Amino acid sequence: MRKGENLIINGSGSYPGGHYDKISIRGEGTIVNDVESSAFNVYGTSDSEQNVKTGSVKILGEANVNGNIEADETLVMGTMEVGGKAHLKKIKIFGLLVVGERLSGDKAVIKGNISVKGDVEYEAFDSSGGFEIKGLLTADTIKVGLRFGQSTAEEIGGGKITIKKKKNSLLPFGKGIGSLTAKIIEGDDIHLENTKAEIVRGNDVKIGPGCQIGLVEYRNVLTHDPSSTIKTQKKI
């Protein structure tokens, strides 16, 4: 990536795209064309009207990308909305990430919330926050700690899938335990709690407490908590 000058916005205004080294927005900034940079930091409000390609992204304020975004390292502590595709190799979300199409990368750590209208594809997906995924969530390892609210995905697929209730330290005395809903969950090694699914399919399947499952298809072993309901189970 070619290095250019830094772009620092402290007030408000519109700026051209192109190649920059570091972009820092502390006021209100609009970037009207495609932009590339080594770092893209937003402490105020930014609006990128086209595509963004950068080494690192740090959002402590509000950022809107109307097109697609590519980044190696992403930290969102505020809000970031992407209209198109987001290829974010390593992400940590403490705030809110909204993606209009597909979200992909290597490693995702979700402690806030994500909303994705397409598929989500990572090698490792670790969530202790909340998510709404309109398409398929797929990863080699999927680890979900249900602390609050309801997380949803159309389908979930992976190698090892672990979905467990997790005590919410912010609501120690309240009913702050979350839940997950998906139509299909398919993987090699599956452990579910507080999950509602139409179909669960895997090699080794463990249905823990708080689950409502329509059909379980398993190859090796199925165990389930007596408090959970499985309408139909079938060894395949």
Protein Blocks (a to p, Z undefined) as FASTA:
>chain_A
ZZddddddfbbcdddedjdfbdcdfbdcddfbdcddfbdcdfbbcddfbdcddfbdcdfb
bcddfbdcddfbdcdfbbcddfbdcddfbacdfbbcddfbbcddjbdcdfbbcddfbdcd
dfbdcdfbdcddfbdcddfbdcdddfbcjdddfbdcdfbdcddddddfklmmbcfbccdd
dfbdcdfbdcdehiacfbdcdfbdcddehiacfbdcdfkbccddfkbccfbacdZZ
